[in-house]
């Protein structure tokens, strides 16, 4: 089968997958109406920005949550960038620091990572129960740092394809887990009843900084002409996460949330 046709079939299968589960969602998901009606003279856009401004002002009551968000924005940018550029790194010529892995082999590795990430998320959930959510994230960041170091110094010779499979397995192990545990930890350090607005801020801020990692990767590749040096530069995000995250006092963050909720009840 021509590669162009194969790509088209793969894209079409993804569309069928999404459409099929959309029908399942529409059939099973119960509608929930808004608790408050839209104020007169306002639009959803204007109300949304006002609520976002209100959420930002409220963050002063949660200094530990704010520190956690800063650490998360940094290390998550590293995670997203590694995921985004790994295929480019694997397919690039060896002379540019890449691996020259064929498209078919690279596709198999990417599929393996997606399936293994599911089990990695389950394992990380168990690990969080054993050592705590914050400590689990720290462990994952150590593994992420090791991944980029090995991508820089290893993956050479005739066994580089097999090494890439092994490296992909480690990425799968931490990819789903680190992101899932990060979201669950955030849920524990925000006030009850304000989950929607705080998670909206969480996602908006995350997407607002998602260009930093690719920019650093691109600049390093442009300056040095070597993808291995470019991918090694991403260790900055994981090191910064490892520096900042231990300073987050999760217990104090939870106490701040309880104090805020208690004060709200007394008003």
N, C-alpha and C positions, 0 to 999 in steps of 0.2 A: 504493500500500500504506500503511495506517495506520502512523504512526511507532511505536506501541506494539508492533504485530506485527513490524515490522522489527527492533526491539530484541530481542524474544524470539528471532527467527530467528538473529540475530547471536550471542546468548548460547549458543543450542543448537549452532551451528556450532563455537564454541570448545570446548564439551564433547565434541563428536564428534572434534575435532582431538586433544585430550588423550587421550581414550580410545583412539583409533587408535594413537598413538605409545606409549601404555602397553602395548598388546598387543605392539608391536614390541620394546619394552624387555624385557618378560617372556619373550619367545621367544628373544632373542639374548644377554641379559646373563647371564654365568656367575656362579653363587653363590660367595661367598668366606666361609669360616667364620672365626669369631673365633680369634685366636692364643692368647687366654687365656680360661679359663672363668670364670664369675661366682663370686666368693668366697662361701663359705658364710655365710649370714646377711645378705648384702648384696642390694640390688635395683639394677636398672639406673639408677634415679633417684639413689640414694645414691652409687653408684660414679661416676656422671656428675658430680655436684657436687664430690665429692672430687677427681676428676681436673681439674676446672675450677680448684679452689683450688690444686692442685699447679702447673698451668700458669701461673697468676698469679704464684706465688712464683718460678717459673723465669724470668719476664720480667726479673728483676734482672740476669741474665747478658747481656741483649740491650738495652742502653740505646738504641742507634740504632733498633732495631726498635720500641721503645716510642715514641720520638719520631715515627717514621713513622706508627704507629697513631693517635697524637693528631692529626697533620695530616690523615690519612685520614678520621677520624671527623668532623672539621669540614667539609672540602670535600665529602665524600660526602653529608653531611646537606644541604648546599646543592643538590647535584645532584638528590637524591631529592625535595626540596621543589619545585624548579623543574618537574620532571616531573609531580609530583602536582597542582600548582596551575595549570599552564599552560592546561588546558581551562577551568577556572573563570575565569581572567583573560580568555581569548579570548571566552567566551560572555557575560560580564557586560555590562551597559549602559554606554554611553560616559560617561554622567554619573557613574558610579562609577569611571571610569578604565579600563573594559574596552574590548573591541573590537566587541562585538555581532556576532560571526561566527555564521552559521547552523550548525545541528547537522550538516547534510550536508557543508558545506565543512570544518568542524572535523574530522569523521571522516576525510575524505580527507587532511588534513594529518597527523593522527595516524598513519594507515596509511603515509603516505610516510615519516614519521620512523622507523617500525619497520623498513621495508625498507632505507632508507638507512643505518640504524645498523649493519647487517651489514657493508656495504662500508666504513663508517667505522672499524669495529673492525679490518678487514684493513689499512686504510691506517695506522692508529695502530700496528699491529704492525710495519709497515715503518719507520715513523718512529722507533720505539723502537730498531730495529736500526741506524739511521743516527746518532741523537744520544743514545741511552740512554733507559732507561725513566723515570728521574726527570725528566729534561729534557722528555720527551714529556708527562708529567703536568703539568708547569709550563706548557707551551704550551697544553694543554687548559684549564687554570684561567684563563689569560688570556682565552681565547675565551669561557668560561662567564661571566666578569666582563663582557665586552663584550656578551654576550647580554642580561644583566639591565639593563645601562645603556641599551641600545637599546630594550628593552621599556618602560623608563621614559620615555625621551625621544622615541622614534620611534613607528612604527605609527599614524600619524595621516592624516586625509584620506581621499579616495576610494580611494587605493591601499593602504590598510592591510591588506586581505586578501592582496594580492600580497606585501606586505612580510612578512606573517606566514608565508607560504610560504617565503620566503627565510630568515627567522629560524629556521623549523623545520628547514631544510636544515642550517644551522650547528649546531643542537642535535643533529641526527642524526649529524653528523660527529664530535662529541666525546662523545656519550652512550655509545655502545658502547665506543669506544676508551679513554676515561678510566677506566671501570670495569674493563675487561679488563686494561689495563696495570697498574692498581693491584693487582689480584689476582696477576698474574705477578711483579711486583716483590716483593710480600710473600712469595711462594714462595721467592725467592732469599735471604731474610734470616731464615729459620726453620730449625731443625735437621732433618736428614734422619731419617725414621722417626717424627716427631712432627707430621706435616702435619695429621692429622685433628684433634688436640686444639687446635693453634694456629689452624687455620681455623675450628674451632668457636668459639673465643674471639673470633676476628675477626668472625664473623657475629653472635654474641650481643651483643657490644659495639656493633656497628653498629646493630642493631635497638633496643638499649637507649637510643641517643641520637637515634633517628630522629624523635622528637617535638619536638625543639628548633626545627628549621626551620619546621614548620607552626605552632608556637606563636608564633614571632616574626612570621611572615606574618599570622596571625590578629590578633595584638595591634596591629600597625601598621595593618591595615585597620580594626580597631575604633576605634582612636584618631583616625585621620585620615580615615576614610571614603573612602579612595582606594586602589584596587588597584595603581596604578602605584607609589605610595610603598611599598606593602607588598612588591611584588616587588623594588624597588630595595634594600630592607633585606637581601635575601638575599645581596647582594654581600659582606657581612661574612664569610660562610663561605669564599668564594673568596679574599678578601684574606688571611684568617688562614691558609689553606692555602698561599698564595704566600709568606707570611712564614715559616712553620714548615718547609716542605718543603726549601728550600735548606740548612737546618741539618742535615738528615739525611745522614750520611756512609755511603753505601751500601757502599763498600769496607770500612770498619771494621765495619759490620754483618755482612758476609760473613766477615770475619776472626774476629769474635766467635763466629759459628756454628761455624767450623772448630776454634777453640780449645775450645769446649764439647764438640764431638764427639770431639776428641782426648783430652780429659780423661776422658770417659766410657769410651773404649776402654782407658784405662790403669788404670781402677778394677778 
